[in-house]
Amino acid sequence: MRLAMASEQVFPLAGRMRALLARSCAPASLASLASLAFLALLPSSAPALAAPSTFGPVIGSAILCRSHLDNAYFHDYLVSAFGPSYKHEGGAYWFKADATLWGATVTDIMISDDTSELVFVAAVADTTPDKLEESIRNAVGVRHLSMDNSAYPVRASNPGSKIVYFKTKSKIYCAKYKPLPVGRQR
């Protein structure tokens, strides 16, 4: 159903074409054959859906460690916004995103699964860590300072988010330990 809705958005004439074929005098089998032929012309995978208007405040705040991290909530949010994750790897669900955060293009969003004692939310930005840090600082005032003098330093903010190199891009994340269940101590 999601593919049908996405194809309607990308190809608005598809719905009209089906309606015209259904109303025509041609036999039903010919109409369905023509409809199938038209659907064969559609791309094999739906394009990435655009981010909802709440994407920046919800995901951006979580990535900057400015909100409570609940991987179930964020997973449901991303599934409703972008569809199912395209891979499950490294203890995380990976979602393709057609979005921007703080003026930087974001290509992937990762949400932790329950296999780790950490809960995290992360994003891959199509820019260098220096430029991403500058964008965040200019947009929301959060500074990420280098933690060392290495060639590829980790940058950290006071709230706890970190920016790291990810090949030619950058990855920004917030990771926290899961709270212990009520009544249980270490």
N, C-alpha and C positions, 0 to 999 in steps of 0.2 A: 504494500500500500504506500509506503514512504517513497519508493521508486516512482510509482505512478504520480504521486503529488509532486515530486521533484521534476519529473518530466513535463508535467503540466506547467510548472513555473518556468522552465527553460524553453519549452516549446508550446506557447499558448495556443497555437493552432491545432495541436493534437486533439484537444477536447472537441473543437468545432468539427474537425475531420471525422472523428468517430460519430458525432451526432448526424452529420450529413450522410455518412455511409449507412447509419441505422435507419434513416428516413427514406433512403433511396428505394427504388422499385426492384433493385437487384435482389436475388435470393440471399438469405441469411448467410449461407456458406461463403458466397462471394464477398459479402461485406466483411465477414470475420477474416477472410483471407487477405483482403486489402488492408484491414487494420493491423494484422500481423506483419504484413510487408512494411507498413509505415513504422511500426515499433522496431523492426530490424534495423532501421536507419538511425535509431537513437544510439547515443554512446553506450558502451557496455557498462560503465560505472557512472553513477550519478555524480555530478560535480559537488564539491564541498559546499555545504549550506552556509550562508552568511551567518555571522554571529548575532545573537539576540541583543537588544539594546541594554540588557542587564549584564552582559558579559564582562565589561570592564569593572563595574563595582563588585560583582560577585567573585569572579575568578581572579581579577587583578588584586583585590584586597586580600584574598587567601594566599596568593603567591607572595605577597609582601609581608605575610605573617600578621596581618591586621584584623583577622577574623578567626573564629573557631574552625578547626579543620575536622571535617566529618567526611571521610572518603565515600560513604554510601550516598550522602546528599549530593556531593559533587559528581559522582558517577551518574546518578539519575539526572542531574542537571545537564551534563554533557551529552548523555544519550538522547534527551529530549531536544537539545539544541543541534547536535551534529549527527545523530544516528549512532549505531553501535560502534564500539571501538574497532579499529582496524588491526590491532594486534594486542596480545597479552604477553609481555616479556619483562624480565627483570623485576618482577614484583609489582608491575604497573599495567594499567589499561592505557593504551595510546589512542588518542583521538586526533583525526585530521581537523584542522581549524582554518577557516578563512577569516582571520580576525586581526585586529591590532590592539595592543596594550601600550599605553603611554606613548603613542605615536610610532611604535615599532611593530613590524609585521610578525605575527606569530603563526608558525606552521603546524605545530603539534602541542597537544596538552596531555599531560600524564597524571593519572590518579592512582594512588597506591591501592593494592589489593589487601587482603587480610593475612598475607603470608609473613609479614614483617612486624616487628614491634614498633615500627615507625609508621605514622600516617603522613602522607605528603601530597602536595600538588605542585606541578612543575609545568614549565612551558619552554619550547624551543623558539628562540627569536632569530629571525633572518638578518642578524647584524652582529657586530663584534661586541664583546663585553664592555669595552670603553664607551661605545656609542649607546648601548642599552642603558648603562649606568647614568649617562648624561640625560637620556630621554626621561628616565624615571625621576631623576633629581629635578629636572625642569617641569615635569608634569605634576608631581605630587610632593616634592621636597624631601624624599627619602634618599639618603646618601648610602652608597655601598663602598666601603673603604677596602683597599687591598690588604690582605692578611699577611703577605710576605713580599719579598722583592724578586721572586722567581720570574721566569719568562712568561708563565701562564698563571698569574696569581688568582686565588679565590677572592672574591669581593663579598663582604658581609655587611649587612645593615644592623642597626641597633635592635629592631624588632626580631631579627633572626633570619631573614631571607638571604640567600646566597646566589651569586652569579658566577658561573664557571664557563670555561671554554668547552664547546661542543663541535669539534672539527673546525670548520670555518664560521660557525654560528656561535650562539651563546645559549646556555640553559640557565634559567632562573627558577629557584624552587624554595619552598618552605617545608621543612620536615620537623615533626615533633613526635615525642614518644606518646603512645596511646595511653590514655588514663587507665589506671587499674579499676577493675570492677568494684562496686561498692562493697565494703566489708572485707576486702582482701588486701593484705599487705605483703610486701616483699620479704 
